Amino acid sequence: MAKTTKPFPGEPPTAGGPEGPQRTQVVVIVRPGFSPEQGATLLANAPAAESVSFRPLFNDTPARLSTLETSAEPAPDLSVYYVTEVPAEQADPLIQSLLQREEVEGAYVQPQATLPFIETAVRSAAPDPSVPVTPSFVDRQGYLEASPQGVDAVFAWTYPGGRGANVQVIDIEGGWNFTHEDLAQNSGGLLSGVQRADWQNHGTAVLGVIGGDTNTIGVTGISPDANLRAISVYRDAAMTYNLPQVIQLAADSLRPGDIILIEQQYSHPTLGLTTVEWWPADFDAIRYAVSRGVIVVEAAGNGNNNLDAAGYNTALTGFPATWRNPFNRANRDSGAVVVGAGNPPPGTHGRNAETGSGEVYTDRARCNFSNFGSMIDVQGWGWEVTTTGYGDLQGGPENEHYTDTFNGTSSASPIVVGTLACLQGILRAYGRIPLTPARAREVLRTTGSAQQAATGRPLTQRIGNRPNLRQLIPLVLQTNTWSGVQFTGSLGANATGRWYTFNWPAHWHVVWTAVPTTPVPGAPQLKIKTQVERASDGFITYWLNVTNLSNRPLNFEGRFTVLGW
């Protein structure tokens, strides 16, 4: 496949800002053990070596990144990633030079993101001088209502914690208005990075969907009690772009069970707009976050593309030999929840037709722009989303802007984030273990209001179901208790043996005992020590060390009790 070494058309340059000198980032993947000090040697004979920077892609010491212990499946080795910045025309020669070096496993151009929403004509909405304060627009937020129309956030709010209390969310993109009148109660502001003014409305709209304030004006978010913060993909005044590092920074700022939202999409050089995890560094950054127990919600992208297409099996030049297509989760799995965009009910806001096609909305059918495929887990509204920002529903001062036309997988993804924040808030309020990334994906895929077909968009073009909190809440709160015998064993006199049992769901609480089957009164017969392996985000392996304390052989049962799930 032809290699691409310049920013894709319509994307911002890597460095220098929208009007500055265009420089391209090249991601370099080195063999383990490589140190930053070796960078000068690596680039000694590279084209334009005198103008090439070389630094770790991720924000920590290589030693810590490669040895960090995690709470779930082993984290990837982020210490092998470095980045250089060169003039765009010198990227190809640099990549070719680097790929000749024994220390280099891969080198490719870091793509630049676009926002996953659809540009539409914005209606002018001058302020009404007869209205002294912003009215309530909650009746226009159909996505809050009961299924199948919405996710039934109103039902979640009847539970303790159901508004997302004690849940942290970090939105990853490039701009927000944190002084908006309806984002005052639980906004933690910008955690890191530099804002881009032309992305501000988008981020403001995303935050309003998740956490618009509970009050009598404007909108109410799905999880208005969640703490919302943001990290910008632009790292400095030169607008240096680094999504992988930002994902890592967000993960390090959150607890297990908290949520990251990735509001970005990349452009594949031949297949169009697509999901960011297809690129190696972005995939490993997401997997790093998931390995820490943080739920990552990722927009599927607005390319109208089949993510199961064979073209995605072909690596770009410079990808490492170990790369496999992550859109096929049998190859490898980032652990993210991937969100497609579905149509709202027809007649929402008095409008019936999809922009660009004129086709009447079929509720929960795939939007005409949404990517689709077997990896997509769940859908949210892709049109007609009422939220903060833009000013087409209410104009006037910027802090009083509202829209009812937010769209794309951009609007779908925060709907899913808000749903998950409601669930995590309820679980924490009940003293329960929050959903792991794997469990979050599982419950979203197995519940909800079913996807529907539309003309030219059959159910085989999967975007998943629309979440339904009335189904999800009892599912995640359910408890069950039972006991059983998992295995039997024999031990000689004073001997110790080890047994293991695997694929136990990580959200189950399991207690193990070893019980002799032959009565011998007078002294203890067996001792058991349980060791636990987090084999993956979703499954536990138990290692059971059993010691015969007696001076005669004995048989025993390995018994389990599930205390809750």
Salt bridges, closest charged atoms under 4 A:
ASP60 OD2 - ARG64 NE 2.47
GLU85 OE2 - ARG55 NH2 3.04
GLU102 OE2 - ARG31 NH1 3.88
GLU103 OE2 - ARG101 NH2 3.23
GLU105 OE2 - ARG31 NE 3.14
ASP152 OD2 - ARG470 NE 2.84
GLU173 OE1 - HIS202 ND1 2.57
ASP198 OD2 - ARG196 NH2 2.54
ASP252 OD2 - ARG64 NH2 3.90
ASP252 OD1 - ARG292 NE 3.49
ASP258 OD2 - ARG255 NE 3.00
ASP258 OD1 - ARG428 NH1 3.01
GLU263 OE1 - HIS202 NE2 3.83
ASP284 OD1 - ARG287 NH2 3.67
ASP333 OD1 - ARG329 NE 3.80
ASP333 OD2 - ARG441 NH1 2.68
GLU354 OE2 - ARG457 NH1 2.67
GLU359 OE1 - ARG457 NH2 2.90
ASP363 OD2 - ARG364 NE 3.24
ASP363 OD1 - ARG466 NH2 2.84
ASP377 OD1 - ARG329 NH1 2.78
ASP377 OD1 - ARG441 NE 3.72
ASP377 OD1 - ARG445 NH1 2.59
GLU384 OE1 - HIS349 ND1 2.98
GLU384 OE1 - ARG351 NH2 2.66
ASP392 OD2 - ARG123 NH2 3.91
ASP404 OD1 - ARG123 NH2 3.20
ASP404 OD2 - ARG140 NH2 2.58
ASP404 OD2 - HIS349 ND1 3.96
ASP404 OD1 - ARG351 NH2 3.28
GLU442 OE1 - ARG439 NH1 3.01
ASP537 OD1 - ARG534 NH2 3.81
GLU557 OE1 - ARG559 NE 2.87
